[in-house]
Amino acid sequence: MSNVILKNVRKTYDNTKTVINDVNLEIKDKEFVVLVGASGCGKSTLLRMIAGLEDISGGEIFIGDKKVNNVAPKDRDIAFVFQSYALYPHMTVRENIAFGLKMRKVPKAEIDKKVAEAAEILNLGEYLDRRPKQLSGGQRQRVALGRAIVRNPKVFLMDEPLSNLDAKLRVQMRSEIKKLHEKLQTTFIYVTHDQTEALTMGDRIVVLNNGDIQQAGTPEQIYNDPQNTFVAGFIGSPQMNFINGKFLGLDENITYGIRPEKMLKPNGDIKLTVDVDITEMLGSEKIAYFNIGDKRCSAKLDADFCIGKTLDLSLSKSDMYEFDAKSGIRRG
């Protein structure tokens, strides 16, 4: 079993600055879980605590049925894939992949077999005798993945592994990592600030803010059933619109949330005319930006929709989420 359990895990620096607040989370065997949040929310710190690269200030961490609070990283049966690839520039691809096994004095025949298997899985066979500087960013990241695969770990930990790649390569590598997870059938914990990566890759998403879990659930649950304004505003591009109730002729103690793609609902029961100040063309669609009261809002429209200086909105109350105006917590 390669489940991971966090019980009241806390991280405080210098006994004053708390970056992880009593986190409780269970990651199931073979699950692909994505930790997502803005920079500084604590997601990478949490991953490094699971790996043993950061000490915990309180709580318990279990990998499988073993408590690992005081277990060294090398003995936790995990593999860590870093943002920077962390390859040895003077070694070939073959030597980079094999390095960890050699350090553990694994027999050469077994090393050769494992390297060949990893190279086949990652389509690296023709690059085994090249050095990292001769590879593209995507190929280097596959080498880093290969080094993790040969370990046959219980848990893969990945800290923003695609952030150094260009947009096209990120899309390609997202697919490759998902396929890798399906093939290896082990537990993946993946950190990113990119909501698209989170929504497309994770079996479950854990949204963090200021060291707290705001919500954990499937991508569909996180997108369609956000529990507070932070989650609703963080997940979705453009983000959900938040409108004070008084500008809709509704309850002033409620902040109403509505997705940009729902702003021109046929036969909507709330009509508004807004002044458009910016329009973005995104191929098959366009985004119009405007203010409603003191809130910045947007509407996602078909590319051929004609936008003038003003835009007539048509909103349906059934498409709106209701959040408490003070706490931001979802109502109803």
ZAKE-354214 format. One line per 2 residues: number of its first residue (from 1); for each residue x, z, y of C-alpha. Coordinates in nm, 4 decimals, m for minus. Each point is the difference from the previous one (the first is absolute). Example, Ala and Ser with C-alpha at 12.3 -4.5 7.8 and 13.67 -1.06 7.14 Angstrom:
BEGIN
1) 1.2300:0.7800:m0.4500; 0.1370:m0.0660:0.3440
This chain:
BEGIN
1) 0.0000:0.0000:0.0000; 0.1292:m0.0905:0.3468
3) m0.2555:0.1566:0.2282; 0.1191:0.1706:0.3198
5) m0.1677:0.3135:0.1362; 0.0611:0.1580:0.3398
7) m0.1361:0.3508:0.0543; 0.0040:0.1433:0.3524
9) 0.3227:m0.1856:0.0761; 0.1426:0.0792:0.3409
11) 0.3061:m0.1052:0.1981; 0.1237:0.1874:0.3058
13) 0.3230:m0.0586:0.1888; 0.1799:0.2986:0.1531
15) m0.3067:0.2159:m0.0722; m0.1678:m0.1500:0.3056
17) m0.0853:m0.3686:m0.0430; m0.2442:m0.0664:m0.2838
19) m0.0118:m0.3625:m0.1136; m0.1990:0.0408:m0.3240
21) m0.2968:0.2393:m0.0021; m0.1086:0.1408:m0.3391
23) m0.0522:m0.3385:m0.1630; m0.2013:m0.0077:m0.3235
25) m0.0004:m0.3269:m0.1914; m0.0214:m0.1149:m0.3617
27) 0.1367:m0.3445:m0.0875; m0.1110:m0.1126:m0.3435
29) 0.2115:m0.1494:m0.2749; 0.0555:m0.3775:0.0587
31) m0.1726:0.0128:0.3398; 0.1254:m0.1994:0.3006
33) m0.0414:0.2315:0.2998; 0.0888:m0.0994:0.3549
35) 0.0860:0.2605:0.2634; m0.0838:m0.1546:0.3365
37) 0.0137:0.1176:0.3589; 0.1673:m0.0527:0.3331
39) 0.3706:0.0681:0.0544; 0.0701:0.3736:m0.0041
41) m0.3097:0.0953:m0.2007; 0.2076:0.1491:m0.2837
43) m0.0473:m0.2658:m0.2697; 0.3709:m0.0697:m0.0605
45) 0.0787:0.3723:0.0082; m0.2672:0.0586:m0.2647
47) 0.1474:m0.2759:m0.2195; 0.3501:0.1420:0.0358
49) m0.1297:0.3441:m0.0970; m0.1458:m0.1469:m0.3202
51) 0.3376:m0.1624:m0.0655; 0.1890:0.3230:0.0677
53) 0.1885:m0.1507:0.2932; m0.1674:0.2518:0.2339
55) m0.0485:0.3678:m0.0793; m0.3563:0.1295:0.0200
57) m0.0847:0.3023:0.2134; m0.2931:0.1073:m0.2144
59) m0.2295:m0.1041:m0.2826; 0.0626:m0.1668:m0.3354
61) 0.0775:m0.3519:m0.1206; m0.0614:m0.1096:m0.3586
63) 0.1106:m0.3248:m0.1642; m0.1747:m0.0288:m0.3320
65) m0.0418:0.3561:m0.1221; 0.3311:0.1146:0.1504
67) 0.0347:0.1970:0.3211; 0.2881:m0.1629:0.1887
69) 0.0430:0.2178:0.3106; 0.3552:0.0905:m0.0980
71) 0.0832:m0.3066:m0.2090; 0.2726:m0.2331:0.1311
73) m0.1085:m0.3542:0.0943; 0.1980:m0.1549:m0.2881
75) m0.1911:0.2160:m0.2491; m0.3533:m0.0711:0.1296
77) m0.0349:m0.3275:m0.1936; m0.0866:m0.1982:0.3128
79) 0.1373:m0.3166:0.1584; 0.0168:m0.0386:0.3770
81) m0.0117:m0.3396:0.1736; 0.1225:0.0234:0.3589
83) m0.0898:m0.2029:0.3075; 0.3653:m0.1013:0.0433
85) 0.0463:m0.1262:m0.3622; 0.3146:0.2205:m0.0272
87) 0.1955:m0.2585:m0.2010; 0.3766:0.0102:m0.0492
89) 0.1335:m0.3081:0.1863; 0.3156:m0.0352:m0.2155
91) m0.1972:m0.0041:m0.3273; m0.1866:m0.2897:m0.1576
93) m0.3743:0.0138:m0.0592; 0.0710:0.0809:m0.3646
95) 0.2307:0.2863:0.0956; m0.2434:0.1375:0.2595
97) m0.2844:0.0086:m0.2509; 0.2198:0.1561:m0.2671
99) 0.1737:0.2555:0.2231; m0.2313:0.2965:m0.0637
101) 0.0101:m0.0553:m0.3746; 0.3790:m0.0152:0.0014
103) 0.0151:0.3277:0.1894; m0.2130:0.1525:m0.2765
105) 0.2419:m0.1420:m0.2594; m0.2693:m0.2092:m0.1701
107) 0.1558:m0.2253:m0.2703; 0.0980:m0.3475:0.1252
109) m0.2246:m0.1843:m0.2451; m0.3018:0.1962:0.1207
111) 0.0957:m0.0583:0.3642; 0.0287:m0.3742:m0.0573
113) m0.3397:m0.0055:m0.1693; m0.1715:0.1962:0.2777
115) 0.1594:m0.2094:0.2768; m0.1095:m0.3219:m0.1727
117) m0.3556:0.1326:m0.0365; m0.0179:0.1049:0.3660
119) 0.1450:m0.3331:0.1141; m0.2643:m0.1873:m0.1983
121) m0.2838:0.2106:0.1428; 0.1261:m0.0556:0.3564
123) 0.1186:m0.3622:m0.0354; 0.3585:0.0971:0.0788
125) 0.1692:m0.1635:m0.2980; 0.1767:m0.2731:0.1991
127) 0.1246:0.2495:0.2617; 0.1647:0.2590:m0.2277
129) 0.3547:m0.1020:0.0941; m0.0625:m0.0225:0.3744
131) 0.0678:0.2726:0.2535; m0.2640:0.1403:0.2376
133) 0.1252:m0.1960:0.3024; m0.0817:m0.3210:m0.1900
135) m0.3663:0.1002:m0.0430; m0.3079:m0.0147:0.2203
137) m0.1784:0.3185:0.1084; m0.2654:m0.0459:m0.2668
139) 0.2621:m0.0519:m0.2709; 0.1881:0.3121:0.1109
141) m0.3185:0.2016:m0.0230; m0.0569:m0.1313:m0.3526
143) 0.3506:0.1164:m0.0911; m0.0877:0.3469:0.1317
145) m0.3152:m0.0090:m0.2126; 0.2051:m0.1106:m0.3005
147) 0.2320:0.2970:0.0402; m0.3096:0.2231:m0.0116
149) m0.1598:m0.1800:m0.2970; 0.2979:0.0451:m0.2333
151) m0.0313:0.3757:0.0430; m0.3426:m0.0142:m0.1697
153) m0.1133:0.2919:0.2202; m0.3250:0.1932:m0.0171
155) m0.0665:m0.0658:0.3687; 0.1041:m0.2703:0.2470
157) 0.0312:0.1159:0.3611; 0.0167:m0.2718:0.2673
159) 0.0648:0.0716:0.3678; m0.1095:m0.2962:0.2165
161) 0.1856:m0.2458:m0.2271; m0.1333:m0.3121:0.1744
163) 0.0444:0.0933:0.3646; 0.3259:m0.1970:0.0377
165) m0.1548:m0.3258:m0.1249; m0.1683:m0.2719:0.2023
167) m0.3777:m0.0423:m0.0166; m0.0010:m0.2718:m0.2680
169) 0.2360:0.1921:m0.2278; m0.2014:0.3200:0.0426
171) m0.3106:m0.1765:m0.1309; 0.1958:m0.1353:m0.2968
173) 0.1625:0.3337:m0.0806; m0.3313:0.1880:0.0218
175) m0.1251:m0.2190:m0.2813; 0.3200:0.0402:m0.2015
177) m0.0054:0.3798:0.0251; m0.3653:0.0100:m0.1093
179) 0.0828:m0.2188:m0.3005; 0.2966:0.2236:m0.0763
181) m0.2245:0.3060:m0.0024; m0.2438:m0.1684:m0.2372
183) 0.2837:m0.1035:m0.2308; 0.1841:0.3328:m0.0068
185) m0.3131:0.2187:m0.0210; 0.1557:0.2994:0.1704
187) m0.0710:0.2036:0.3117; 0.0824:m0.1480:0.3404
189) 0.0020:0.1960:0.3272; 0.0496:m0.2336:0.2939
191) 0.0499:0.0870:0.3681; m0.0897:m0.2372:0.2828
193) m0.1240:m0.0015:0.3589; m0.1586:m0.3418:m0.0637
195) m0.3706:0.0300:m0.0712; m0.0113:m0.3504:m0.1501
197) 0.2536:0.1048:m0.2627; m0.2032:0.3132:m0.0669
199) m0.3311:m0.1836:m0.0400; 0.1362:m0.2810:m0.2159
201) 0.2331:0.1967:m0.2283; m0.1355:0.3469:m0.0654
203) m0.2368:0.1181:m0.2719; m0.0431:0.2913:0.2379
205) 0.1023:0.0546:0.3612; 0.1009:0.3335:0.1534
207) m0.0271:m0.0040:0.3798; 0.2276:0.2504:0.1752
209) 0.0155:0.1191:0.3591; 0.2207:0.2766:0.1412
211) 0.0837:0.1281:m0.3471; m0.3610:0.0247:m0.1203
213) m0.1925:m0.2151:m0.2464; m0.2895:m0.1453:0.1980
215) m0.1611:m0.1743:m0.2969; 0.0865:m0.1243:m0.3493
217) m0.1986:m0.2667:m0.1819; m0.0151:m0.3576:m0.1218
219) 0.0614:m0.2741:0.2580; m0.3747:m0.0668:0.0045
221) m0.0798:0.3672:0.0620; 0.2555:0.0321:0.2768
223) m0.1230:m0.3138:0.1781; m0.3741:0.0344:m0.0544
225) m0.0402:0.3785:0.0008; 0.2547:0.1512:0.2464
227) m0.0383:0.3747:0.0364; 0.1239:0.0303:0.3588
229) 0.0941:m0.2059:0.3042; 0.3703:0.0048:m0.0880
231) m0.0539:m0.1721:m0.3356; m0.2636:m0.2326:0.1457
233) 0.2328:m0.1011:0.2819; 0.3173:m0.0281:m0.2068
235) m0.1346:m0.2153:m0.2828; m0.1303:m0.3394:0.1092
237) 0.1401:m0.2762:0.2208; m0.1009:m0.0069:0.2756
239) m0.0897:0.3657:m0.0219; m0.3559:0.1282:m0.0016
241) m0.1688:0.0130:0.3409; m0.0972:0.3460:0.1246
243) m0.2754:0.0158:0.2614; m0.1409:0.3018:0.1803
245) m0.3691:0.0387:m0.0817; m0.1111:m0.0038:0.3626
247) 0.1104:m0.3642:0.0392; m0.2279:m0.0959:m0.2880
249) m0.2971:0.2055:0.1153; 0.0549:0.2325:m0.2964
251) 0.1108:0.3607:m0.0637; 0.2789:0.0868:0.2486
253) 0.1502:0.2594:m0.2381; 0.0790:m0.2719:m0.2520
255) 0.2768:m0.2564:0.0023; m0.1274:m0.3156:m0.1644
257) 0.2401:m0.2118:m0.2032; m0.0544:m0.3645:m0.0852
259) 0.2355:m0.2580:m0.1512; 0.1002:m0.2999:0.2168
261) m0.1557:m0.2419:m0.2482; m0.3414:0.1657:0.0504
263) m0.0248:m0.0434:0.3774; m0.2246:m0.3093:m0.0024
265) m0.2532:0.0899:m0.2661; m0.3024:m0.2342:m0.0061
267) m0.3108:0.1849:0.1196; 0.2014:0.3085:0.0928
269) m0.2038:0.2796:0.1577; 0.2522:0.0795:0.2781
271) 0.0943:m0.2672:0.2550; 0.3026:0.0183:0.2325
273) 0.1753:m0.2478:0.2267; 0.3723:0.0607:0.0479
275) 0.2777:m0.1545:0.2085; 0.2628:m0.1620:m0.2244
277) 0.3553:0.0326:0.1333; 0.2135:m0.1148:m0.2953
279) m0.0600:m0.2411:m0.2887; 0.2299:m0.0436:m0.3001
281) m0.0148:m0.3049:m0.2260; 0.0849:0.0813:m0.3628
283) m0.0553:m0.3255:m0.1845; m0.3358:0.0345:m0.1733
285) m0.1216:0.2678:0.2394; 0.0439:0.1283:0.3527
287) m0.0064:0.3447:0.1541; m0.1596:0.0811:0.3353
289) 0.1049:0.3200:0.1818; m0.2045:0.1903:0.2575
291) m0.0974:0.3492:0.1161; m0.3192:0.1899:m0.0730
293) 0.0024:0.2940:0.2374; 0.3451:0.1579:m0.0299
295) 0.0640:m0.1345:m0.3503; 0.2031:m0.3081:m0.0884
297) m0.1949:m0.2144:m0.2473; 0.0215:m0.3353:m0.1772
299) m0.2161:m0.2526:m0.1820; 0.1167:m0.2158:m0.2907
301) m0.1583:m0.3457:0.0154; 0.0198:m0.3387:m0.1700
303) 0.2703:m0.2267:0.1409; m0.2536:m0.2501:0.1361
305) m0.2020:0.2648:0.1848; 0.0032:m0.0806:0.3715
307) 0.1027:0.3017:0.2099; m0.0457:0.0015:0.3761
309) 0.0755:0.2666:0.2571; m0.2866:0.2073:m0.1384
311) m0.1195:0.0610:m0.3548; m0.3499:0.1006:m0.1100
313) 0.0291:0.2580:m0.2766; m0.2706:0.0732:m0.2528
315) 0.0516:0.3233:m0.1952; m0.1977:0.1399:m0.2881
317) m0.0217:0.3781:m0.0273; 0.0190:m0.0363:m0.3797
319) 0.3584:m0.1273:0.0394; 0.1091:0.3014:0.2036
321) 0.1874:0.3082:m0.1145; m0.0790:0.3297:0.1707
323) 0.2835:0.2402:0.0838; m0.0156:0.3340:0.1774
325) 0.1228:m0.0696:0.3543; 0.2227:0.3112:0.0072
327) 0.1393:0.0394:m0.3516; m0.0032:m0.3661:m0.1046
329) m0.1480:0.0958:m0.3375; m0.2487:m0.2403:m0.1575
331) m0.3668:0.1019:0.0212; m0.2616:m0.0703:m0.2613
